[in-house]
Amino acid sequence: MKRRKFITGSAIIGATLAGKQLVGQNSGMISKKSNRKVYRILNADRTKVGTLPILRAFAGDQNDYVSPFVLLDEFGPVDMDPGIDPLRVDAHPHAGVTPTTYFLEGSGHHKDSLNYDFQIGKGEFMMFSSGRGAIHMEETGQKLYEKGGKYHGFQIWLNTPSAHKFDDPTTSVHGEKDMVAINTPAYNVKVILGELFGQKSSIKTLSPAFYYHLNLNANGRIDIPVDAEHNAFVYMINGEFELEGKKKLKANQIALFERGDDIINLFSECGGECLILGGLPLDEVVYSYGPFVMNNQEQIRWCMDAYNSGQMGDPSQVNL
């Protein structure tokens, strides 16, 4: 499949290339001819969105290796005391992309121009399918305000195929019943999107995509099967993994894999936690301008005009 260049129209905060690090003599990797090769390991960069501290692994860059995803942010972990002002991202628009939110700890409050206003908590997964355009606000949730605790999770944007860029926007929240847990002595995996080892999430996407949350125990190994034509990447939350070629993957780093082989082999001597994502590359020209992810400049101009004219909603109402 031909690779496409990601064309950007706004400033991109990318990740930085990690220095080459290899494991010592005590390698636990089982080498296989079908193992995917690591293209690059990157360090996530610290930044802020609104008042929310985040680690950004990619944002509009690396499209050849991360499509159909276009952005990965880890928010927190932040320890919140009871009664302090919420961490907040004020009302802002999206179009042509589906921001997804997954909570590891704590709770959040989502409100949008589609008349959704709800709290989302640990283990839940939200999809804000923006289509032709909508506005939302995000902040730490009511439970954290009342009781305090840790705020930690991910916002990851799933690109929308060109045929659906101007669909009606919608919002959905999914609980544990919509996902699948696979538990073994060596590892625990939650299948948030896609299918793994014959276990399939019931959450639908507009193009083939997978999203797994993996906890790998000490001295644990796992072979993740991946379609040879699909992209795949691993974001390390904590701990340390060994990848092919004795490469190390540490916390807040992302490993991008070449396509062409059908196994990602992971080993951890001390244990670790990660996200594994990927899917079929959309193979479409992509233009981005801030929160708008479209296919050409004309569509970006349409989004800006639609937002400025109020067609996507009223930010003052969403911020209430």
N, C-alpha and C positions, 0 to 999 in steps of 0.2 A: 504494500500500500504506500502511495506517495506521501511524503511528509509535507506538511504545510507550515509556512512561517506565520507566527503570531504577530499581527500588526497592531501596534498600540497607539492610542492617541492621548494618553495621559501618563503621568509619572508612575513608574513601577518600582515598588520596593521589593527587590528580589532577595534571595538568599545568597550566602557567600560560600565559595568552594571550600570544602573541608580538606585539611591536610591529610595526606595518605597515612593511614594507620593499619597495621596488620597485627593479628594475634600471634602469640608466641608458639612454642612447640606443642602445646596442649590443645591442638585443634580438634574440634568435635565434628567438623564438616564431613559429610559423606558425599564425595564427588560423583557426579553423574554427567553423562554426555549431554543430557537434555536440560542441565541447569542453565538458567538465564544468567547472562553476564551483566555485571553492574556497569552502567554507563558513567555515573557520577554520584558522589555523596556530597550533600550540601548542608551547611549550618543554617538553621532558621534564624532570622533577624528579629530583634526586639523593636517594637514600635507601639503606637497607641491608635485606637480607633475610638473617637469620642474620648471618654475618660477611662476606657477599658484597656488595660495592658495586654498585648498579644505577642505571640511568636509567629512570624510569617515565614512559611516554607517556600511558597511561590505565589505569584500574583500576576498572571498574564504572560509570564515567561515559561520556558521549558515545555511549551505546548506539544512539541513532538513526542514527549515522554509522559505527559500527564493527561492529555485529552482522553475522555470527555470532561475531565475536571479542569477548572481554570484558576482556582485559588484555594489555599489551605492556610487557615489561621487556627492556632491553639490559643484560647483565651484562659487567662490564669495560668497556674493555680494562684488564687488570691484568698487569703483568710479575711473574712468579713466579720466585724463585731456587730452585735445587735444594735439597731437603731441608727446606724450611719447612713448617709445619703447613698442611694443606689449608684453603682457604676452604670453608665448609660451611653447609648449611641442614639442621638436624636433622630427624628423622622427623616428618612432619606429614601430616594426611589431606587428601583431596580427594573430592568427590562431585558428580556432575552436570555435570562439565566435563572437557575434555581438554587438560591442559597439554602443549604441544609445546616441544621444545628443539632448537635449531639452532646448530651450532658453526661460527664463522668461523675461530677459531684455538684451539689447545690441546686439552685433553681433560678429560672429566668422568667421575665415578663415580656410577652410579645403583643404588640398592638399594630394593626395595619388599616389601610384604607378600604379593605374588603369587609370591614365590620367584624374582624376577629380580634378578640381581646382575651388572652388566657395566660395562665402560668404553665411552665414546662419544667419537669424535674429530672432527677437522676435516671439514666437509662433510656430516656425518651428521645425521639428523633423527629425533628420538624422539617418540612419541606415548604419553602415559600416560592411557589412556581410563578414567577413574575410575568411571564408571557409578554404582552404588549405594554405592560407597565403598571406598577403599583408602588405604594409607599408603606414602609414599616418602621417601627421604633423598637429598640431592644434595650433591656436593662436587667440588672440583678433582681431576683424574684422576692415575693412577699415573705416566704419562709426564711430566707436569709436575713431580711430586714427584722423579722420578729425574733429569730433565734440565733442568728449568726451561723458561721460555718465556712466551708471551703467552696469556692466558685471555680469550676474547672470544666472545660469541654472544648468543642471544636465547631467552628463554622467553616464549611467547605462548599464551594460553589460548583455545581454540576451544570455544564453548558447545555443549552437547549438546542436541539437540531434546527436547522434553518426552516424546515417545514412547519415548525411549531413556535417560531419566534413571536408571532402575533396572536397566539391563542389567548383565551380569557385567563387572567391570573386567578390563582387559587392558593389556599393554605391548608396543609394537613399535618396532623400530629399522630405519631405512631408509638405504641407501647410495646412491651415485651411480647405480647401475644402475636404481634406482626412480624417478629424476628425469630431467629432460631439459635439456640445455644448448643454447642458441641463440646462435651466435656470428656476428657481422658486423663490418665495419670500424668501425662507429659504436658498437656496444654488445655486451655479453655478458649473457645472462639465464639463470639457472637456474630452471626451473619446478619448484618443490617440491610445490605442490598445484595442481590445476586444469589448465587448458589455455590455451596462448597460441600464436597463429600456426599453429594446427593441430598443435602438439606438446603431448602430454598426459602428465602424471605418472601413474604407476601406483598411487600412494598413494590409498587410498579414504578418503572422509569421509562422515559421516552426513547432511550437507546440503551444497548447492553452496557451495564456498569456493575461493579462489585465494590463492597465496602465491608471489611471485616475488622473486628476488634479482638486482638489476640493477646492473651496472657500465656507466656511460655515459662514453664517451671525450670528450676535449676537442672542443668544437664539434659534439657529437653530439646527435641528435634521435631521439625514439622516440614513436610513437603507440600507446598501450596500449588495445586494445578492451575495453570493459566492458559487460555487459548493463545496459540502462537502469534495470532494477529492482533491481540489486545495489548494495550499499555498496562504497566503495573509499576507501583512504587510503594515503599514502606516508610512510614514516619514513626520514629522511635519516641515513645512517651517517657519511659524510664527504663533503667537497666542497660544492658549491652548485648547485642547480637553479633554473631559471626555470620558473614555472607560468603558467597563463592569467592575463591581466590584468597581466603583467609582475611578478608577485609572486615574491619570493625565498624559497627554502627552504634553510636552512642545517643544518649538522650538529647532531644531537640535537633536531631539530624534526620535528613530524608535521603533515601537511596532510590535513585531512578534506574530502571532496568531497560536493557535493550530488548526489542521484540525478537521473535524468531524461534525461541525455545519455550517449552511448556511446563517447566517446574521452577519454582522459587524455593530454595532450600534454606532453612533458618535453623541455627543452633544457638543456645545460650548456656554458658557455663554457670552463670550466677542467677539467671532468670531475667525476664524483661517483659515489657508491655509495649504494644505498637498498634498502629492502624495499617492495614494493607488495602490499597485501593487501585482501581484501574477500570478498564473497559475498552470497548471498541472505539478507536479514534474516529472523530466525526469527519475528518478529511475535508474540512470546509475552511475557507478563508475566514478569519476572525478579526473583527475590529472591536477594541474596547475603549471606552471613555468612562473612567470612574466606575459607577455601578451598572453601566449599560454594556452588554456584550452582544454584539450584532455581527452582521456579515459584510457590511459596506458602510462607507461614510454617509451616504444618504439616509440609511436607517438610524445612524447615530444622531444626525441632525433632526430626524423625525422625533426621536426620543426626547431630545432636549426641548423641542418645541412643545411636545405633548406634556412634558413635566411643567414647563413654565406657564402653559395655558391652563393648568389645573386638571388635565384629563387623567392624570394618574392619582389624583386625590389632593386633599388639603393637608399640608404638613402641620398646620396649627391645630387641626382637629385630632390628628394622630398623636401629637405630643401631649394632649390633655391627660 
